[in-house]
Amino acid sequence: MKKSVKICVIVFVIVFLVILIDTIQARILDNRPIIKIVQDYNGSDVLKRDNGIFVYTYNFNNGDRVTVFKWEKYAPPEKSINTVESKNLDSEENEKMEDNISINVSINDKKYIAKIENNETAKSFITQLPQEFNMQELNGNEKYVYMNKSLPTNSEIPEHIECGDIMLYENNCLVIFYKSFDTNYRYTKIGHIENLPQLDSDSIVAKFE
């Protein structure tokens, strides 16, 4: 046998063995083929498909994979409707939870519950809790304090203030209103203290937690 023929035979055998081993390790050992073309696979739970010499390996979003011979009939499962519905339900539940956040407020050692707004100002405020403030009297209807840290704002004119409203004036002035009245000042609402009684004209110690 000529030397060139021997070389061709050896090369052919090596290539055949490499392809065989690659196919076996992908099909039997459930690994991805080494010799492959990776293809994006949209429309199902499959993230990508590896196109090997003799096999397809389907790589799922959850980390699982399935390897089949190209001549086998295999159809990847479609996206689970239950999974999509579950995600939507989770999203709805999260929104409901965000709409029902409450914190404890102590005013001169008397405890109250405050319902918190679902906005960036309120969310930023509660990340800084617990905090205790010495709040000063103003106008016979509010207690206020200038905080050390500013909060994001989305101010508007509420037109009417309710007793118990917790507001942010400008970007760092925290206000608790203890009387209801009409206003044309701009505030960002943080929350509302339930059953807040009318307070006297002294300063207060308010603890939020």
C-alpha positions in Angstrom: 0.0 0.0 0.0 1.3 3.4 -0.9 2.3 5.8 1.8 -0.2 8.4 0.6 -3.0 5.9 0.8 -2.0 4.8 4.3 -2.1 8.5 5.4 -5.5 8.9 3.9 -6.8 5.8 5.6 -5.3 6.9 9.0 -6.8 10.4 8.6 -10.2 8.9 7.7 -10.1 6.5 10.7 -9.1 9.4 13.1 -11.9 11.6 11.8 -14.4 8.7 12.0 -13.4 7.9 15.6 -13.6 11.6 16.6 -17.1 11.9 15.2 -18.1 8.6 16.7 -16.8 9.5 20.2 -18.3 13.0 19.9 -21.7 11.5 19.0 -21.6 8.8 21.7 -20.7 11.3 24.5 -23.5 13.6 23.3 -26.1 10.9 22.9 -25.3 8.5 25.7 -23.6 10.7 28.2 -26.1 13.6 27.6 -23.3 16.1 26.8 -23.3 18.8 24.1 -21.5 17.7 20.9 -18.1 19.3 20.4 -18.4 19.5 16.6 -21.5 21.6 16.2 -23.2 24.7 14.9 -25.2 26.5 17.6 -28.6 27.8 16.5 -31.0 30.0 18.4 -34.3 28.3 18.9 -37.3 30.6 19.5 -40.9 29.8 20.1 -40.5 27.1 22.7 -38.8 26.4 26.0 -35.6 25.6 24.0 -32.9 28.3 24.3 -30.5 27.0 21.7 -30.0 23.9 19.5 -26.6 22.3 18.8 -26.4 20.9 15.3 -23.9 18.1 15.5 -22.8 15.7 12.8 -25.4 13.0 13.6 -27.3 14.5 16.5 -29.3 17.5 17.6 -28.9 18.7 21.2 -31.8 20.9 22.5 -30.7 23.2 25.4 -33.7 24.3 27.5 -34.1 27.5 29.4 -34.0 25.7 32.8 -30.6 24.1 32.1 -31.9 20.7 30.9 -30.9 19.2 27.5 -32.1 16.5 25.2 -29.9 14.9 22.5 -31.5 12.9 19.7 -30.2 11.5 16.4 -31.1 13.6 13.4 -33.2 10.8 11.9 -35.3 10.5 15.1 -38.7 12.3 15.3 -38.5 14.8 18.1 -40.5 18.0 18.7 -39.5 20.2 21.6 -42.4 21.1 24.0 -44.0 24.5 23.5 -43.7 27.1 26.2 -45.8 26.1 29.2 -49.0 28.1 29.4 -49.1 27.4 33.1 -45.6 28.9 33.5 -46.6 32.1 31.7 -49.8 32.3 33.7 -47.9 31.7 36.9 -45.5 34.5 36.0 -48.4 36.8 35.3 -50.0 35.9 38.6 -46.8 36.5 40.5 -46.5 39.9 38.9 -50.1 40.7 39.9 -49.4 39.4 43.5 -46.3 41.6 43.7 -48.3 44.6 42.6 -50.9 43.9 45.2 -48.3 43.5 47.9 -46.7 46.8 46.9 -50.1 48.5 47.1 -50.6 47.2 50.7 -47.3 48.1 52.4 -47.7 49.3 55.9 -45.3 50.6 58.5 -45.4 51.4 62.2 -45.3 55.1 63.3 -44.9 56.1 66.9 -45.7 59.7 67.9 -44.7 60.6 71.4 -44.7 56.8 72.2 -48.3 56.3 70.8 -48.3 53.8 68.0 -50.1 54.0 64.7 -50.2 52.2 61.4 -49.4 54.0 58.2 -50.3 52.7 54.7 -47.5 53.5 52.3 -48.0 54.7 48.7 -46.8 52.7 45.7 -44.3 55.2 44.3 -40.6 55.8 44.1 -40.6 58.4 46.9 -42.3 56.1 49.4 -40.1 53.1 48.4 -37.0 55.2 48.9 -38.2 56.5 52.2 -38.9 53.0 53.7 -35.4 51.8 52.6 -34.0 54.3 55.1 -36.1 53.0 58.1 -36.1 52.8 61.0 -35.6 56.5 61.7 -36.6 58.8 64.5 -37.3 62.5 64.0 -37.9 65.6 66.2 -40.6 67.3 64.2 -41.5 70.9 64.6 -45.0 72.6 64.7 -46.2 74.7 61.8 -49.4 76.5 60.9 -51.5 74.7 63.5 -52.0 71.7 61.2 -48.6 70.0 60.5 -45.4 68.7 62.0 -42.3 68.8 59.8 -38.6 68.0 59.7 -35.8 68.4 57.2 -34.2 65.1 56.6 -30.5 64.6 56.0 -31.1 62.7 52.8 -33.1 63.8 49.8 -35.8 61.6 48.2 -37.0 61.3 44.6 -40.0 63.5 44.0 -43.1 63.5 41.8 -44.9 66.4 43.3 -48.4 67.6 42.6 -51.0 69.9 44.1 -53.3 67.5 46.1 -55.9 70.3 46.5 -57.1 68.6 49.7 -55.0 67.3 52.6 -56.5 64.6 54.9 -55.6 64.3 58.6 -52.9 61.7 58.8 -51.3 62.3 55.4 -47.5 61.9 55.3 -46.1 64.2 52.6 -42.8 65.2 51.2 -42.4 68.9 50.6 -39.7 69.7 48.0 -37.2 66.8 48.2 -36.2 66.5 51.9 -39.0 68.0 54.1 -41.1 65.3 55.7 -44.5 66.5 56.9 -47.2 64.9 59.0 -50.6 66.7 58.7 -52.9 66.4 61.7 -55.8 68.4 60.3 -57.7 68.2 57.0 -57.7 71.3 54.8 -57.4 72.6 51.2 -54.0 73.6 49.8 -52.4 74.9 46.7 -48.9 73.8 47.7 -47.1 71.0 45.9 -46.3 67.7 47.7 -45.3 64.1 47.0 -47.5 61.7 49.0 -45.6 59.1 51.0 -48.5 57.5 53.0 -51.3 58.0 55.4 -51.5 57.4 59.2 -54.7 55.7 60.2 -56.8 57.2 63.0 -54.3 60.0 63.8 -55.9 62.3 66.4 -55.5 66.1 66.4 -52.1 66.9 67.9 -51.2 69.9 70.2 -48.9 72.7 69.3 -45.8 71.2 70.7 -43.0 69.5 68.7 -43.2 65.7 68.5 -40.9 62.7 68.4 -41.9 60.5 65.5 -40.4 57.1 64.9 -40.9 55.3 61.6 -40.2 51.6 61.4 
